[in-house]
Amino acid sequence: MRSMILKYNPETTSTDFDEADRLYFEELSYERVMDIYGLENASGVVVSVGGQLPQNIALRLQETGKANVLGTDPRDIDKAEDRQKFSEILDSIGVDQPAWKELTSVEAAEKFAQEVGYPVLVRPSYVLSGAAMTVIRSQEDLKDKLEAASNVSPDHPVVISKFIEGAQEIDVDGVASKGELIIHAVSEHVEQAGVHSGDATLVLPPANLDQDTMDRVKEIAQKVAKAWNITGPFNMQIIRAEDPEGGVPALKVIECNLRASRSFPFVSKVLGTNFIDVATKALVGKDVPQPTDLMAVKRDYLATKVPQFSWTRLAGADPFLGVEMASTGEMACFGKNLVEAYWASLQSAMNFRVPEPGEGILFGGELSKNWLATVVDYLAPLGYKLYAADVEVKEYLETKSKHKINVEVIEFPKEDKRALREVFKKYDIRGVFNLAQARGKTVMDVDYVMRRNAVDFGVPLFMEPQTAMLFAQCMSEKLPRPEGIPSEVRRWSDFIGGKPL
């Protein structure tokens, strides 16, 4: 069998299939599906619960293999996967989306980017986990990034869209039958929009969305289900962008996958309804339940799903979240509120240790935002020792903090890993908050060195602003710990009333 070739991209956090690999595995998968389909004399094939690859071969299974694809018609799947067709349909049904344009040349792309303003997002079709999707912040980066994106899927158009910074992202998991929405779940992201949904912390039911937003999200889900004539599971991402003039926040669809997502088990557990069971009934067209609004039920709990990262498996990669997925797993926990649920979820992560009061915390990153100051305001009263790698960060924190604090500047040998390890040990650094806006451009970038070595030394790293501030809030409210079993430790059945799935 042909060996799988993986290429490490130093500008991301992961390894990607090259184009030859993608085509090879699609061909292999198609042949094996058709072999099994014929051997079993199957009456149908399901392509909506196997991730991205079945979506890529769905149209071929139907048109070339003459297989009976259950659920959403592969021609409609193609209209969701092809970015040009997807965007045109959204326009036709009156569903808002970020400004976009199909790429035909670098010159046209540069003109469009100048019109809408940087940053912009380059997005190819039919790709897995955000592969080759890139946020571009300057004209200088545009040409190289566009060429890299076009190599991923040359048979499908590449679309460039306006990237809206500071927006909130919303996840919708749903099941439809013949274009009618049956059930749906609305989860909000803690992280800023632009972090891949697989790497994002999901909150369900949402803690910060008002009823008007929830109603509008449901209406969008209904329109999308009807426009693509969906039968079976689907997942959609929407961004909520504030109106600079104080009007109603805009809701813009950025993606819709006509398949089950990794959050299906999560929303099923939280809402006490087995989404895949409902999806199966829709796929086979039997005992399909009547439409039910699960989000209209008021609950006295919520749950968070947090990512598990394996940064140590990619030596030298910058631990930084973006539009390409980097996580390798996830944990979910319940709580009576967001702080309780997130506190429990993050401590469930492998090899995670909460920094104890009296130990050292190292700070770095962006100083034009209030992120680091907010974190310090939560932590300062707890008695941590505060450190920075340069005077600029020290002066910023001491000036911006609401508390009278002392931040010590420590030596930071960027080129000597062994010496840096000794520095971490000397100052008992047990937590790192490095909240940068972009990846380090070189291996000598102080923020990159701080993030990379926190990972390599086994020190908890917080490198995304919203989750960093939330965890600092958790530390403020939960430390020191009470004696005995913490209040957030309860059985799943206690939260949802013992209802089995």
URSULMO-V232994 format. One record per run of one state. SS is the DSSP state (H for helix, E for strand, L for the rest). FROM is the first residue (numbers start at 1). LEN is the number of residues. If there is no record, write none. Layout:
SS;FROM;LEN, SS;FROM;LEN
//
This chain:
L;1;5, E;6;3, L;9;6, E;15;3, L;18;1, H;19;21, L;40;5, E;45;2, L;47;5, H;52;12, L;64;5, E;69;2, L;71;3, H;74;8, L;82;1, H;83;10, L;93;7, E;100;3, L;103;3, H;106;11, L;117;3, E;120;4, L;124;10, E;134;3, L;137;2, H;139;12, L;151;8, E;159;4, L;163;5, E;168;10, L;178;2, E;180;13, L;193;9, E;202;3, L;205;6, H;211;17, L;228;4, E;232;10, L;242;8, E;250;8, L;258;6, H;264;8, L;272;3, H;275;10, L;285;9, H;294;3, L;297;5, E;302;7, L;309;2, H;311;3, L;314;15, E;329;7, L;336;2, H;338;10, L;348;12, E;360;6, L;366;5, H;371;12, L;383;2, E;385;4, L;389;2, H;391;10, L;401;6, E;407;3, L;410;7, H;417;10, L;427;2, E;429;7, L;436;10, H;446;11, L;457;3, E;460;3, L;463;2, H;465;14, L;479;13, H;492;5, L;497;5
//
